Amino acid sequence: MLLPSFQALVKGSPILPVLHMESVDDAINVSRALYAGGIDSVEIVLRSPVALDCIRAVKEQMPEITVGVGTLTNSLQVKEAVSAGAQFLVSPSFTKSLASSMIDTGLPILPGVATPSEITQALELGLTEMKFFPAEQYGGVNGLKALSSVFSQVKFCPTGGVGPHNINDYFALESIFAVGGSWMVAKDLVNQKNWSQISRLSEQAISSVKRLREL
C-alpha cells in the first residue's frame, strides 16, 4: 500500500505540536492559537481520558487544522483513533504488528524509532518517514547524523527535547523534514489560558525555520 506522505502533510508548517490535553475546550483554544501562529497540524496524544474527545472536537470545530493522534502503542488504539476522526497516526515506538495496523488505515503515519534495527524493520515494511524518539536522549543531532549516513533514504521527525535552543541545529540536517515538540504549548501556558503567547511562540518557531530554509 502506497501511503500518503507525512512530509507533504506538514510541509507548510514543519513543526508538529505534541498536545497533552485535559479538556476539550482547551484543545479547541490551543488549536486556534497554534493556527493563528502559522501551525496547521497538531498531534493529540493518548495520555488523558479525553484525548479522543479532543480529536473529535478539533476536527469538527477547527477544520483548518489537520489533527492526528500520538502515543499509539497497540492496534486497538489505532482503531479507536481512526473512529474518532484522526487524520494521521504517530507512535512513540516500533513493532511490526503496530506499524502494520497503522499502515492498514491508509492514513499518513509516523512510527517511532530510535535504533538501526528499528529503522531497518520499518524499511522492510516500505516506510521511509519516521519519528526519531526520544531524540535528545538518543544522541540528538549527532545521533541523527550517524543514522542518516547509513539510512540516507529515511527522513526523520525528531521529537523529545527539541525546542528553541536546538531547533535550528536539527533543521540544518538534510534528513529532517519536521520536528515535534511541546514548548509552544507548555502546561503553564495552557493552565493560564495564555493563548496569545502560544500564538507568539508558534510564529517565532515557524519564522525561524523559514529563515533557515532560505539560507
Disulfide bonds with the S-S distance in Angstrom:
none
